[in-house]
C-alpha cells in the first residue's frame, strides 16, 4: 500500500494496523520516502544485517582471500598487466 505523508500523519493508527499484514510505503512529493513495517518484520530485517565492524570484515576478507591476492600481486610483479604493450591498430584520423 502507498500513502502520502499527509495521509500517513492523519491515519497513523490505521496504517500501523495495516503494516502488520504488509509494509506501507509513505510518499513525499510523489516519491517513496519511508516504510512502515510491523515490529516482527523489522526484527527479521535486523537479524539479517551484519553486526561486524569494518575492521572485523576486513580481517575475515583478508583471511579468506589473502593467499589469492598475494598470488595475483606476485603474477603482476613478474608479468605486468595483460594489456601492457597493446597498441591500437586504428590509425588516427
GUSE-562569 format. One record per residue: residue number from 1; x, y, z of N, C-alpha, C, O in turn. Coordinates in steps of 0.001 Angstrom, whole numbers, plus 500000, padded with zeros to 6 digits. Example, Ala and Ser with C-alpha at 12.3 -4.5 7.8 and 13.67 -1.06 7.14 Angstrom:
REM residues 2
<pt><nr>1</nr><n_u>513190</n_u><n_v>494310</n_v><n_w>507800</n_w><ca_u>512300</ca_u><ca_v>495500</ca_v><ca_w>507800</ca_w><c_u>513200</c_u><c_v>496700</c_v><c_w>507800</c_w><o_u>514236</o_u><o_v>496681</o_v><o_w>508465</o_w></pt>
<pt><nr>2</nr><n_u>512850</n_u><n_v>497750</n_v><n_w>507080</n_w><ca_u>513670</ca_u><ca_v>498940</ca_v><ca_w>507140</ca_w><c_u>512900</c_u><c_v>500030</c_v><c_w>507870</c_w><o_u>513409</o_u><o_v>501138</o_v><o_w>508039</o_w></pt>
***
This chain:
REM residues 93
<pt><nr>1</nr><n_u>500839</n_u><n_v>498827</n_v><n_w>500000</n_w><ca_u>500000</ca_u><ca_v>500000</ca_v><ca_w>500000</ca_w><c_u>500885</c_u><c_v>501237</c_v><c_w>500000</c_w><o_u>501931</o_u><o_v>501263</o_v><o_w>500649</o_w></pt>
<pt><nr>2</nr><n_u>500464</n_u><n_v>502251</n_v><n_w>499277</n_w><ca_u>501174</ca_u><ca_v>503529</ca_v><ca_w>499226</ca_w><c_u>500252</c_u><c_v>504634</c_v><c_w>499723</c_w><o_u>499069</o_u><o_v>504680</o_v><o_w>499386</o_w></pt>
<pt><nr>3</nr><n_u>500818</n_u><n_v>505519</n_v><n_w>500527</n_w><ca_u>500069</ca_u><ca_v>506676</ca_v><ca_w>501022</ca_w><c_u>500974</c_u><c_v>507898</c_v><c_w>500980</c_w><o_u>502199</o_u><o_v>507779</o_v><o_w>500950</o_w></pt>
<pt><nr>4</nr><n_u>500357</n_u><n_v>509073</n_v><n_w>500979</n_w><ca_u>501141</ca_u><ca_v>510298</ca_v><ca_w>501056</ca_w><c_u>501533</c_u><c_v>510527</c_v><c_w>502508</c_w><o_u>500975</o_u><o_v>509912</o_v><o_w>503417</o_w></pt>
<pt><nr>5</nr><n_u>502493</n_u><n_v>511413</n_v><n_w>502719</n_w><ca_u>502923</ca_u><ca_v>511731</ca_v><ca_w>504078</ca_w><c_u>501765</c_u><c_v>512317</c_v><c_w>504877</c_w><o_u>501629</o_u><o_v>512032</o_v><o_w>506067</o_w></pt>
<pt><nr>6</nr><n_u>500946</n_u><n_v>513117</n_v><n_w>504248</n_w><ca_u>499788</ca_u><ca_v>513714</ca_v><ca_w>504937</ca_w><c_u>498811</c_u><c_v>512627</c_v><c_w>505359</c_w><o_u>498309</o_u><o_v>512639</o_v><o_w>506483</o_w></pt>
<pt><nr>7</nr><n_u>498539</n_u><n_v>511679</n_v><n_w>504449</n_w><ca_u>497652</ca_u><ca_v>510563</ca_v><ca_w>504797</ca_w><c_u>498244</c_u><c_v>509742</c_v><c_w>505938</c_w><o_u>497524</o_u><o_v>509307</o_v><o_w>506836</o_w></pt>
<pt><nr>8</nr><n_u>499546</n_u><n_v>509535</n_v><n_w>505898</n_w><ca_u>500203</ca_u><ca_v>508763</ca_v><ca_w>506961</ca_w><c_u>500044</c_u><c_v>509462</c_v><c_w>508300</c_w><o_u>499791</o_u><o_v>508817</o_v><o_w>509318</o_w></pt>
<pt><nr>9</nr><n_u>500193</n_u><n_v>510782</n_v><n_w>508299</n_w><ca_u>500045</ca_u><ca_v>511553</ca_v><ca_w>509543</ca_w><c_u>498608</c_u><c_v>511458</c_v><c_w>510055</c_w><o_u>498386</o_u><o_v>511267</o_v><o_w>511251</o_w></pt>
<pt><nr>10</nr><n_u>497641</n_u><n_v>511591</n_v><n_w>509159</n_w><ca_u>496236</ca_u><ca_v>511608</ca_v><ca_w>509566</ca_w><c_u>495676</c_u><c_v>510239</c_v><c_w>509904</c_w><o_u>494698</o_u><o_v>510137</o_v><o_w>510645</o_w></pt>
<pt><nr>11</nr><n_u>496281</n_u><n_v>509183</n_v><n_w>509372</n_w><ca_u>495750</ca_u><ca_v>507827</ca_v><ca_w>509576</ca_w><c_u>496780</c_u><c_v>506908</c_v><c_w>510215</c_w><o_u>496776</o_u><o_v>505705</o_v><o_w>509954</o_w></pt>
<pt><nr>12</nr><n_u>497657</n_u><n_v>507449</n_v><n_w>511040</n_w><ca_u>498786</ca_u><ca_v>506675</ca_v><ca_w>511539</ca_w><c_u>498368</c_u><c_v>505384</c_v><c_w>512234</c_w><o_u>498936</o_u><o_v>504329</o_v><o_w>511955</o_w></pt>
<pt><nr>13</nr><n_u>497393</n_u><n_v>505447</n_v><n_w>513127</n_w><ca_u>496953</ca_u><ca_v>504243</ca_v><ca_w>513843</ca_w><c_u>496456</c_u><c_v>503164</c_v><c_w>512909</c_w><o_u>496794</o_u><o_v>501991</o_v><o_w>513067</o_w></pt>
<pt><nr>14</nr><n_u>495656</n_u><n_v>503558</n_v><n_w>511941</n_w><ca_u>495118</ca_u><ca_v>502609</ca_v><ca_w>510968</ca_w><c_u>496241</c_u><c_v>502000</c_v><c_w>510125</c_w><o_u>496230</o_u><o_v>500804</o_v><o_w>509837</o_w></pt>
<pt><nr>15</nr><n_u>497211</n_u><n_v>502835</n_v><n_w>509732</n_w><ca_u>498318</ca_u><ca_v>502338</ca_v><ca_w>508914</ca_w><c_u>499219</c_u><c_v>501395</c_v><c_w>509706</c_w><o_u>499756</o_u><o_v>500436</o_v><o_w>509152</o_w></pt>
<pt><nr>16</nr><n_u>499384</n_u><n_v>501662</n_v><n_w>510998</n_w><ca_u>500165</ca_u><ca_v>500738</ca_v><ca_w>511841</ca_w><c_u>499491</c_u><c_v>499371</c_v><c_w>511878</c_w><o_u>500166</o_u><o_v>498343</o_v><o_w>511839</o_w></pt>
<pt><nr>17</nr><n_u>498171</n_u><n_v>499358</n_v><n_w>511952</n_w><ca_u>497432</ca_u><ca_v>498092</ca_v><ca_w>511937</ca_w><c_u>497619</c_u><c_v>497384</c_v><c_w>510596</c_w><o_u>497814</o_u><o_v>496169</o_v><o_w>510561</o_w></pt>
<pt><nr>18</nr><n_u>497562</n_u><n_v>498135</n_v><n_w>509491</n_w><ca_u>497755</ca_u><ca_v>497543</ca_v><ca_w>508161</ca_w><c_u>499169</c_u><c_v>497024</c_v><c_w>507982</c_w><o_u>499382</o_u><o_v>496021</o_v><o_w>507301</o_w></pt>
<pt><nr>19</nr><n_u>500136</n_u><n_v>497697</n_v><n_w>508584</n_w><ca_u>501540</ca_u><ca_v>497295</ca_v><ca_w>508438</ca_w><c_u>501805</c_u><c_v>495918</c_v><c_w>509047</c_w><o_u>502822</o_u><o_v>495294</o_v><o_w>508742</o_w></pt>
<pt><nr>20</nr><n_u>500914</n_u><n_v>495446</n_v><n_w>509894</n_w><ca_u>501082</ca_u><ca_v>494109</ca_v><ca_w>510466</ca_w><c_u>500882</c_u><c_v>493025</c_v><c_w>509407</c_w><o_u>501339</o_u><o_v>491896</o_v><o_w>509584</o_w></pt>
<pt><nr>21</nr><n_u>500206</n_u><n_v>493358</n_v><n_w>508316</n_w><ca_u>499995</ca_u><ca_v>492370</ca_v><ca_w>507253</ca_w><c_u>500850</c_u><c_v>492636</c_v><c_w>506024</c_w><o_u>501182</o_u><o_v>491710</o_v><o_w>505284</o_w></pt>
<pt><nr>22</nr><n_u>501215</n_u><n_v>493919</n_v><n_w>505799</n_w><ca_u>502051</ca_u><ca_v>494262</ca_v><ca_w>504639</ca_w><c_u>502679</c_u><c_v>495636</c_v><c_w>504872</c_w><o_u>502063</o_u><o_v>496493</o_v><o_w>505507</o_w></pt>
<pt><nr>23</nr><n_u>503889</n_u><n_v>495857</n_v><n_w>504369</n_w><ca_u>504525</ca_u><ca_v>497162</ca_v><ca_w>504529</ca_w><c_u>503694</c_u><c_v>498280</c_v><c_w>503892</c_w><o_u>503026</o_u><o_v>498077</o_v><o_w>502877</o_w></pt>
<pt><nr>24</nr><n_u>503750</n_u><n_v>499449</n_v><n_w>504503</n_w><ca_u>503061</ca_u><ca_v>500626</ca_v><ca_w>503984</ca_w><c_u>504132</c_u><c_v>501619</c_v><c_w>503538</c_w><o_u>504965</o_u><o_v>502040</o_v><o_w>504342</o_w></pt>
<pt><nr>25</nr><n_u>504111</n_u><n_v>501991</n_v><n_w>502259</n_w><ca_u>505096</ca_u><ca_v>502926</ca_v><ca_w>501710</ca_w><c_u>504535</c_u><c_v>504332</c_v><c_w>501821</c_w><o_u>503421</o_u><o_v>504613</o_v><o_w>501377</o_w></pt>
<pt><nr>26</nr><n_u>505328</n_u><n_v>505213</n_v><n_w>502424</n_w><ca_u>504922</ca_u><ca_v>506607</ca_v><ca_w>502582</ca_w><c_u>505669</c_u><c_v>507442</c_v><c_w>501542</c_w><o_u>506896</o_u><o_v>507396</o_v><o_w>501450</o_w></pt>
<pt><nr>27</nr><n_u>504902</n_u><n_v>508203</n_v><n_w>500763</n_w><ca_u>505493</ca_u><ca_v>509013</ca_v><ca_w>499700</ca_w><c_u>505527</c_u><c_v>510484</c_v><c_w>500084</c_w><o_u>504634</o_u><o_v>510995</o_v><o_w>500761</o_w></pt>
<pt><nr>28</nr><n_u>506582</n_u><n_v>511144</n_v><n_w>499633</n_w><ca_u>506687</ca_u><ca_v>512597</ca_v><ca_w>499743</ca_w><c_u>507000</c_u><c_v>513118</c_v><c_w>498355</c_w><o_u>507926</o_u><o_v>512637</o_v><o_w>497703</o_w></pt>
<pt><nr>29</nr><n_u>506244</n_u><n_v>514085</n_v><n_w>497904</n_w><ca_u>506472</ca_u><ca_v>514625</ca_v><ca_w>496570</ca_w><c_u>506275</c_u><c_v>513593</c_v><c_w>495482</c_w><o_u>506885</o_u><o_v>513694</o_v><o_w>494418</o_w></pt>
<pt><nr>30</nr><n_u>505435</n_u><n_v>512604</n_v><n_w>495729</n_w><ca_u>505160</ca_u><ca_v>511575</ca_v><ca_w>494730</ca_w><c_u>506210</c_u><c_v>510479</c_v><c_w>494638</c_w><o_u>506124</o_u><o_v>509610</o_v><o_w>493771</o_w></pt>
<pt><nr>31</nr><n_u>507211</n_u><n_v>510512</n_v><n_w>495534</n_w><ca_u>508274</ca_u><ca_v>509503</ca_v><ca_w>495504</ca_w><c_u>508325</c_u><c_v>508770</c_v><c_w>496842</c_w><o_u>508093</o_u><o_v>509376</o_v><o_w>497888</o_w></pt>
<pt><nr>32</nr><n_u>508627</n_u><n_v>507464</n_v><n_w>496817</n_w><ca_u>508743</ca_u><ca_v>506712</ca_v><ca_w>498070</ca_w><c_u>509778</c_u><c_v>507359</c_v><c_w>498990</c_w><o_u>510876</o_u><o_v>507711</o_v><o_w>498558</o_w></pt>
<pt><nr>33</nr><n_u>509414</n_u><n_v>507508</n_v><n_w>500261</n_w><ca_u>510300</ca_u><ca_v>508165</ca_v><ca_w>501224</ca_w><c_u>510575</c_u><c_v>507291</c_v><c_w>502442</c_w><o_u>511710</o_u><o_v>507211</o_v><o_w>502912</o_w></pt>
<pt><nr>34</nr><n_u>509540</n_u><n_v>506641</n_v><n_w>502947</n_w><ca_u>509665</ca_u><ca_v>505838</ca_v><ca_w>504166</ca_w><c_u>508756</c_u><c_v>504626</c_v><c_w>504068</c_w><o_u>507893</o_u><o_v>504533</o_v><o_w>503195</o_w></pt>
<pt><nr>35</nr><n_u>508978</n_u><n_v>503694</n_v><n_w>504998</n_w><ca_u>508146</ca_u><ca_v>502491</ca_v><ca_w>505041</ca_w><c_u>507743</c_u><c_v>502228</c_v><c_w>506478</c_w><o_u>508565</o_u><o_v>502316</o_v><o_w>507390</o_w></pt>
<pt><nr>36</nr><n_u>506487</n_u><n_v>501909</n_v><n_w>506674</n_w><ca_u>506005</ca_u><ca_v>501496</ca_v><ca_w>507992</ca_w><c_u>505922</c_u><c_v>499975</c_v><c_w>507968</c_w><o_u>505222</o_u><o_v>499390</o_v><o_w>507141</o_w></pt>
<pt><nr>37</nr><n_u>506653</n_u><n_v>499342</n_v><n_w>508893</n_w><ca_u>506695</ca_u><ca_v>497879</ca_v><ca_w>508971</ca_w><c_u>506166</c_u><c_v>497407</c_v><c_w>510308</c_w><o_u>506144</o_u><o_v>498160</o_v><o_w>511282</o_w></pt>
<pt><nr>38</nr><n_u>505739</n_u><n_v>496159</n_v><n_w>510350</n_w><ca_u>505418</ca_u><ca_v>495566</ca_v><ca_w>511642</ca_w><c_u>506727</c_u><c_v>495366</c_v><c_w>512407</c_w><o_u>507800</o_u><o_v>495285</o_v><o_w>511809</o_w></pt>
<pt><nr>39</nr><n_u>506626</n_u><n_v>495290</n_v><n_w>513715</n_w><ca_u>507826</ca_u><ca_v>495086</ca_v><ca_w>514522</ca_w><c_u>508473</c_u><c_v>493741</c_v><c_w>514193</c_w><o_u>509699</o_u><o_v>493632</o_v><o_w>514173</o_w></pt>
<pt><nr>40</nr><n_u>507664</n_u><n_v>492727</n_v><n_w>513938</n_w><ca_u>508191</ca_u><ca_v>491406</ca_v><ca_w>513564</ca_w><c_u>509041</c_u><c_v>491482</c_v><c_w>512297</c_w><o_u>510131</o_u><o_v>490914</o_v><o_w>512229</o_w></pt>
<pt><nr>41</nr><n_u>508521</n_u><n_v>492196</n_v><n_w>511295</n_w><ca_u>509249</ca_u><ca_v>492310</ca_v><ca_w>510036</ca_w><c_u>510540</c_u><c_v>493108</c_v><c_w>510231</c_w><o_u>511574</o_u><o_v>492784</o_v><o_w>509646</o_w></pt>
<pt><nr>42</nr><n_u>510471</n_u><n_v>494140</n_v><n_w>511049</n_w><ca_u>511661</ca_u><ca_v>494934</ca_v><ca_w>511352</ca_w><c_u>512727</c_u><c_v>494062</c_v><c_w>512010</c_w><o_u>513897</o_u><o_v>494119</o_v><o_w>511632</o_w></pt>
<pt><nr>43</nr><n_u>512329</n_u><n_v>493257</n_v><n_w>512990</n_w><ca_u>513282</ca_u><ca_v>492372</ca_v><ca_w>513680</ca_w><c_u>513900</c_u><c_v>491372</c_v><c_w>512710</c_w><o_u>515091</o_u><o_v>491073</o_v><o_w>512797</o_w></pt>
<pt><nr>44</nr><n_u>513099</n_u><n_v>490858</n_v><n_w>511794</n_w><ca_u>513618</ca_u><ca_v>489917</ca_v><ca_w>510798</ca_w><c_u>514671</c_u><c_v>490594</c_v><c_w>509921</c_w><o_u>515698</o_u><o_v>489994</o_v><o_w>509606</o_w></pt>
<pt><nr>45</nr><n_u>514418</n_u><n_v>491842</n_v><n_w>509528</n_w><ca_u>515404</ca_u><ca_v>492579</ca_v><ca_w>508730</ca_w><c_u>516668</c_u><c_v>492832</c_v><c_w>509530</c_w><o_u>517773</o_u><o_v>492688</o_v><o_w>509006</o_w></pt>
<pt><nr>46</nr><n_u>516521</n_u><n_v>493204</n_v><n_w>510783</n_w><ca_u>517684</ca_u><ca_v>493480</ca_v><ca_w>511630</ca_w><c_u>518546</c_u><c_v>492242</c_v><c_w>511816</c_w><o_u>519772</o_u><o_v>492341</o_v><o_w>511865</o_w></pt>
<pt><nr>47</nr><n_u>517921</n_u><n_v>491086</n_v><n_w>511918</n_w><ca_u>518683</ca_u><ca_v>489863</ca_v><ca_w>512148</ca_w><c_u>519518</c_u><c_v>489481</c_v><c_w>510933</c_w><o_u>520506</o_u><o_v>488758</o_v><o_w>511069</o_w></pt>
<pt><nr>48</nr><n_u>519140</n_u><n_v>489952</n_v><n_w>509752</n_w><ca_u>519909</ca_u><ca_v>489631</ca_v><ca_w>508553</ca_w><c_u>521085</c_u><c_v>490575</c_v><c_w>508355</c_w><o_u>521990</o_u><o_v>490282</o_v><o_w>507574</o_w></pt>
<pt><nr>49</nr><n_u>521082</n_u><n_v>491695</n_v><n_w>509048</n_w><ca_u>522186</ca_u><ca_v>492656</ca_v><ca_w>508917</ca_w><c_u>523413</c_u><c_v>492132</c_v><c_w>509636</c_w><o_u>523310</o_u><o_v>491435</o_v><o_w>510645</o_w></pt>
<pt><nr>50</nr><n_u>524560</n_u><n_v>492473</n_v><n_w>509110</n_w><ca_u>525808</ca_u><ca_v>492051</ca_v><ca_w>509737</ca_w><c_u>526095</c_u><c_v>492954</c_v><c_w>510927</c_w><o_u>525912</o_u><o_v>494169</o_v><o_w>510854</o_w></pt>
<pt><nr>51</nr><n_u>526534</n_u><n_v>492369</n_v><n_w>511992</n_w><ca_u>526865</ca_u><ca_v>493164</ca_v><ca_w>513170</ca_w><c_u>528379</c_u><c_v>493330</c_v><c_w>513304</c_w><o_u>528863</o_u><o_v>493837</o_v><o_w>514316</o_w></pt>
<pt><nr>52</nr><n_u>529115</n_u><n_v>492906</n_v><n_w>512294</n_w><ca_u>530564</ca_u><ca_v>493014</ca_v><ca_w>512334</ca_w><c_u>531003</c_u><c_v>494443</c_v><c_w>512031</c_w><o_u>530382</o_u><o_v>495146</o_v><o_w>511234</o_w></pt>
<pt><nr>53</nr><n_u>532067</n_u><n_v>494847</n_v><n_w>512673</n_w><ca_u>532648</ca_u><ca_v>496150</ca_v><ca_w>512375</ca_w><c_u>533425</c_u><c_v>496046</c_v><c_w>511068</c_w><o_u>533681</o_u><o_v>494950</o_v><o_w>510571</o_w></pt>
<pt><nr>54</nr><n_u>533794</n_u><n_v>497188</n_v><n_w>510524</n_w><ca_u>534567</ca_u><ca_v>497197</ca_v><ca_w>509274</ca_w><c_u>535894</c_u><c_v>496473</c_v><c_w>509470</c_w><o_u>536328</o_u><o_v>495727</o_v><o_w>508592</o_w></pt>
<pt><nr>55</nr><n_u>536543</n_u><n_v>496689</n_v><n_w>510620</n_w><ca_u>537826</ca_u><ca_v>496030</ca_v><ca_w>510887</ca_w><c_u>537653</c_u><c_v>494510</c_v><c_w>510913</c_w><o_u>538502</o_u><o_v>493782</o_v><o_w>510399</o_w></pt>
<pt><nr>56</nr><n_u>536567</n_u><n_v>494033</n_v><n_w>511503</n_w><ca_u>536317</ca_u><ca_v>492590</ca_v><ca_w>511547</ca_w><c_u>536064</c_u><c_v>492046</c_v><c_w>510144</c_w><o_u>536559</o_u><o_v>490975</o_v><o_w>509792</o_w></pt>
<pt><nr>57</nr><n_u>535291</n_u><n_v>492786</n_v><n_w>509338</n_w><ca_u>535007</ca_u><ca_v>492344</ca_v><ca_w>507976</ca_w><c_u>536279</c_u><c_v>492326</c_v><c_w>507138</c_w><o_u>536461</o_u><o_v>491424</o_v><o_w>506319</o_w></pt>
<pt><nr>58</nr><n_u>537176</n_u><n_v>493320</n_v><n_w>507329</n_w><ca_u>538447</ca_u><ca_v>493339</ca_v><ca_w>506601</ca_w><c_u>539308</c_u><c_v>492140</c_v><c_w>506984</c_w><o_u>539939</o_u><o_v>491521</o_v><o_w>506127</o_w></pt>
<pt><nr>59</nr><n_u>539329</n_u><n_v>491817</n_v><n_w>508271</n_w><ca_u>540125</ca_u><ca_v>490689</ca_v><ca_w>508729</ca_w><c_u>539623</c_u><c_v>489396</c_v><c_w>508106</c_w><o_u>540422</o_u><o_v>488588</o_v><o_w>507633</o_w></pt>
<pt><nr>60</nr><n_u>538312</n_u><n_v>489191</n_v><n_w>508099</n_w><ca_u>537728</ca_u><ca_v>487987</ca_v><ca_w>507506</ca_w><c_u>538025</c_u><c_v>487948</c_v><c_w>506008</c_w><o_u>538369</o_u><o_v>486897</o_v><o_w>505468</o_w></pt>
<pt><nr>61</nr><n_u>537893</n_u><n_v>489091</n_v><n_w>505342</n_w><ca_u>538187</ca_u><ca_v>489154</ca_v><ca_w>503904</ca_w><c_u>539628</c_u><c_v>488753</c_v><c_w>503636</c_w><o_u>539900</o_u><o_v>487933</o_v><o_w>502759</o_w></pt>
<pt><nr>62</nr><n_u>540558</n_u><n_v>489338</n_v><n_w>504403</n_w><ca_u>541982</ca_u><ca_v>489031</ca_v><ca_w>504194</ca_w><c_u>542304</c_u><c_v>487575</c_v><c_w>504506</c_w><o_u>543136</o_u><o_v>486967</o_v><o_w>503833</o_w></pt>
<pt><nr>63</nr><n_u>541652</n_u><n_v>487011</n_v><n_w>505520</n_w><ca_u>541863</ca_u><ca_v>485595</ca_v><ca_w>505830</ca_w><c_u>541336</c_u><c_v>484712</c_v><c_w>504695</c_w><o_u>541936</o_u><o_v>483690</o_v><o_w>504362</o_w></pt>
<pt><nr>64</nr><n_u>540232</n_u><n_v>485112</n_v><n_w>504118</n_w><ca_u>539605</ca_u><ca_v>484312</ca_v><ca_w>503065</ca_w><c_u>540336</c_u><c_v>484435</c_v><c_w>501739</c_w><o_u>540565</o_u><o_v>483435</o_v><o_w>501058</o_w></pt>
<pt><nr>65</nr><n_u>540705</n_u><n_v>485661</n_v><n_w>501368</n_w><ca_u>541243</ca_u><ca_v>485905</ca_v><ca_w>500031</ca_w><c_u>542709</c_u><c_v>486328</c_v><c_w>500015</c_w><o_u>543249</o_u><o_v>486603</o_v><o_w>498943</o_w></pt>
<pt><nr>66</nr><n_u>543358</n_u><n_v>486386</n_v><n_w>501156</n_w><ca_u>544736</ca_u><ca_v>486867</ca_v><ca_w>501238</ca_w><c_u>545702</c_u><c_v>486117</c_v><c_w>500342</c_w><o_u>546506</o_u><o_v>486738</o_v><o_w>499646</o_w></pt>
<pt><nr>67</nr><n_u>545639</n_u><n_v>484793</n_v><n_w>500344</n_w><ca_u>546556</ca_u><ca_v>483992</ca_v><ca_w>499519</ca_w><c_u>546314</c_u><c_v>484262</c_v><c_w>498036</c_w><o_u>547269</o_u><o_v>484384</o_v><o_w>497269</o_w></pt>
<pt><nr>68</nr><n_u>545067</n_u><n_v>484354</n_v><n_w>497631</n_w><ca_u>544747</ca_u><ca_v>484620</ca_v><ca_w>496231</ca_w><c_u>545265</c_u><c_v>486007</c_v><c_w>495826</c_w><o_u>545840</o_u><o_v>486165</o_v><o_w>494749</o_w></pt>
<pt><nr>69</nr><n_u>545062</n_u><n_v>487007</n_v><n_w>496685</n_w><ca_u>545542</ca_u><ca_v>488363</ca_v><ca_w>496396</ca_w><c_u>547067</c_u><c_v>488371</c_v><c_w>496279</c_w><o_u>547620</o_u><o_v>488999</o_v><o_w>495377</o_w></pt>
<pt><nr>70</nr><n_u>547742</n_u><n_v>487674</n_v><n_w>497192</n_w><ca_u>549206</ca_u><ca_v>487590</ca_v><ca_w>497128</ca_w><c_u>549657</c_u><c_v>486956</c_v><c_w>495813</c_w><o_u>550616</o_u><o_v>487428</o_v><o_w>495201</o_w></pt>
<pt><nr>71</nr><n_u>548986</n_u><n_v>485898</n_v><n_w>495371</n_w><ca_u>549331</ca_u><ca_v>485233</ca_v><ca_w>494115</ca_w><c_u>549125</c_u><c_v>486182</c_v><c_w>492927</c_w><o_u>549943</o_u><o_v>486213</o_v><o_w>492007</o_w></pt>
<pt><nr>72</nr><n_u>548042</n_u><n_v>486948</n_v><n_w>492949</n_w><ca_u>547792</ca_u><ca_v>487902</ca_v><ca_w>491863</ca_w><c_u>548858</c_u><c_v>488989</c_v><c_w>491837</c_w><o_u>549331</o_u><o_v>489375</o_v><o_w>490768</o_w></pt>
<pt><nr>73</nr><n_u>549236</n_u><n_v>489482</n_v><n_w>493012</n_w><ca_u>550286</ca_u><ca_v>490504</ca_v><ca_w>493082</ca_w><c_u>551626</c_u><c_v>489966</c_v><c_w>492588</c_w><o_u>552372</o_u><o_v>490662</o_v><o_w>491900</o_w></pt>
<pt><nr>74</nr><n_u>551918</n_u><n_v>488725</n_v><n_w>492948</n_w><ca_u>553168</ca_u><ca_v>488099</ca_v><ca_w>492505</ca_w><c_u>553173</c_u><c_v>487951</c_v><c_w>490979</c_w><o_u>554174</o_u><o_v>488234</o_v><o_w>490321</o_w></pt>
<pt><nr>75</nr><n_u>552045</n_u><n_v>487506</n_v><n_w>490431</n_w><ca_u>551935</ca_u><ca_v>487360</ca_v><ca_w>488984</ca_w><c_u>552114</c_u><c_v>488713</c_v><c_w>488303</c_w><o_u>552788</o_u><o_v>488806</o_v><o_w>487277</o_w></pt>
<pt><nr>76</nr><n_u>551522</n_u><n_v>489753</n_v><n_w>488861</n_w><ca_u>551655</ca_u><ca_v>491094</ca_v><ca_w>488295</ca_w><c_u>553108</c_u><c_v>491552</c_v><c_w>488323</c_w><o_u>553598</o_u><o_v>492129</o_v><o_w>487352</o_w></pt>
<pt><nr>77</nr><n_u>553797</n_u><n_v>491299</n_v><n_w>489430</n_w><ca_u>555201</ca_u><ca_v>491717</ca_v><ca_w>489541</ca_w><c_u>556069</c_u><c_v>491028</c_v><c_w>488488</c_w><o_u>556987</o_u><o_v>491641</o_v><o_w>487943</o_w></pt>
<pt><nr>78</nr><n_u>555782</n_u><n_v>489755</n_v><n_w>488201</n_w><ca_u>556571</ca_u><ca_v>489006</ca_v><ca_w>487218</ca_w><c_u>556198</c_u><c_v>489357</c_v><c_w>485779</c_w><o_u>557078</o_u><o_v>489483</o_v><o_w>484928</o_w></pt>
<pt><nr>79</nr><n_u>554901</n_u><n_v>489516</n_v><n_w>485499</n_w><ca_u>554429</ca_u><ca_v>489604</ca_v><ca_w>484116</ca_w><c_u>553785</c_u><c_v>490935</c_v><c_w>483744</c_w><o_u>553532</o_u><o_v>491177</o_v><o_w>482564</o_w></pt>
<pt><nr>80</nr><n_u>553518</n_u><n_v>491788</n_v><n_w>484697</n_w><ca_u>552824</ca_u><ca_v>493043</ca_v><ca_w>484398</ca_w><c_u>551354</c_u><c_v>492796</c_v><c_w>484100</c_w><o_u>550839</o_u><o_v>491695</o_v><o_w>484296</o_w></pt>
<pt><nr>81</nr><n_u>550709</n_u><n_v>493813</n_v><n_w>483635</n_w><ca_u>549302</ca_u><ca_v>493681</ca_v><ca_w>483276</ca_w><c_u>549168</c_u><c_v>493000</c_v><c_w>481931</c_w><o_u>550052</o_u><o_v>493124</o_v><o_w>481083</o_w></pt>
<pt><nr>82</nr><n_u>548079</n_u><n_v>492285</n_v><n_w>481724</n_w><ca_u>547871</ca_u><ca_v>491576</ca_v><ca_w>480464</ca_w><c_u>547805</c_u><c_v>492549</c_v><c_w>479293</c_w><o_u>548088</o_u><o_v>492165</o_v><o_w>478158</o_w></pt>
<pt><nr>83</nr><n_u>547435</n_u><n_v>493805</n_v><n_w>479550</n_w><ca_u>547257</ca_u><ca_v>494748</ca_v><ca_w>478452</ca_w><c_u>548478</c_u><c_v>495631</c_v><c_w>478219</c_w><o_u>548452</o_u><o_v>496488</o_v><o_w>477335</o_w></pt>
<pt><nr>84</nr><n_u>549550</n_u><n_v>495442</n_v><n_w>478995</n_w><ca_u>550763</ca_u><ca_v>496231</ca_v><ca_w>478757</ca_w><c_u>551271</c_u><c_v>495975</c_v><c_w>477347</c_w><o_u>551372</o_u><o_v>494826</o_v><o_w>476918</o_w></pt>
<pt><nr>85</nr><n_u>551584</n_u><n_v>497026</n_v><n_w>476639</n_w><ca_u>552143</ca_u><ca_v>496882</ca_v><ca_w>475305</ca_w><c_u>551115</c_u><c_v>496746</c_v><c_w>474203</c_w><o_u>551495</o_u><o_v>496662</o_v><o_w>473036</o_w></pt>
<pt><nr>86</nr><n_u>549837</n_u><n_v>496722</n_v><n_w>474515</n_w><ca_u>548827</ca_u><ca_v>496646</ca_v><ca_w>473470</ca_w><c_u>548799</c_u><c_v>497966</c_v><c_w>472719</c_w><o_u>548951</o_u><o_v>499036</o_v><o_w>473308</o_w></pt>
<pt><nr>87</nr><n_u>548606</n_u><n_v>497876</n_v><n_w>471421</n_w><ca_u>548579</ca_u><ca_v>499065</ca_v><ca_w>470583</ca_w><c_u>547281</c_u><c_v>499069</c_v><c_w>469785</c_w><o_u>546837</o_u><o_v>498024</o_v><o_w>469309</o_w></pt>
<pt><nr>88</nr><n_u>546698</n_u><n_v>500197</n_v><n_w>469646</n_w><ca_u>545506</ca_u><ca_v>500308</ca_v><ca_w>468832</ca_w><c_u>545890</c_u><c_v>500156</c_v><c_w>467372</c_w><o_u>546836</o_u><o_v>500798</o_v><o_w>466916</o_w></pt>
<pt><nr>89</nr><n_u>545185</n_u><n_v>499328</n_v><n_w>466635</n_w><ca_u>545502</ca_u><ca_v>499121</ca_v><ca_w>465217</ca_w><c_u>544847</c_u><c_v>500168</c_v><c_w>464337</c_w><o_u>545121</o_u><o_v>500243</o_v><o_w>463140</o_w></pt>
<pt><nr>90</nr><n_u>543994</n_u><n_v>500964</n_v><n_w>464922</n_w><ca_u>543357</ca_u><ca_v>502016</ca_v><ca_w>464145</ca_w><c_u>544319</c_u><c_v>503192</c_v><c_w>464013</c_w><o_u>544942</o_u><o_v>503610</o_v><o_w>464988</o_w></pt>
<pt><nr>91</nr><n_u>544428</n_u><n_v>503700</n_v><n_w>462838</n_w><ca_u>545282</ca_u><ca_v>504858</ca_v><ca_w>462633</ca_w><c_u>544491</c_u><c_v>506112</c_v><c_w>462990</c_w><o_u>543282</o_u><o_v>506184</o_v><o_w>462770</o_w></pt>
<pt><nr>92</nr><n_u>545202</n_u><n_v>507107</n_v><n_w>463549</n_w><ca_u>544495</ca_u><ca_v>508346</ca_v><ca_w>463887</ca_w><c_u>543877</c_u><c_v>508986</c_v><c_w>462648</c_w><o_u>544426</o_u><o_v>508905</o_v><o_w>461549</o_w></pt>
<pt><nr>93</nr><n_u>542746</n_u><n_v>509613</n_v><n_w>462841</n_w><ca_u>542037</ca_u><ca_v>510243</ca_v><ca_w>461708</ca_w><c_u>542695</c_u><c_v>511523</c_v><c_w>461265</c_w><o_u>542223</o_u><o_v>512169</o_v><o_w>460329</o_w></pt>
***
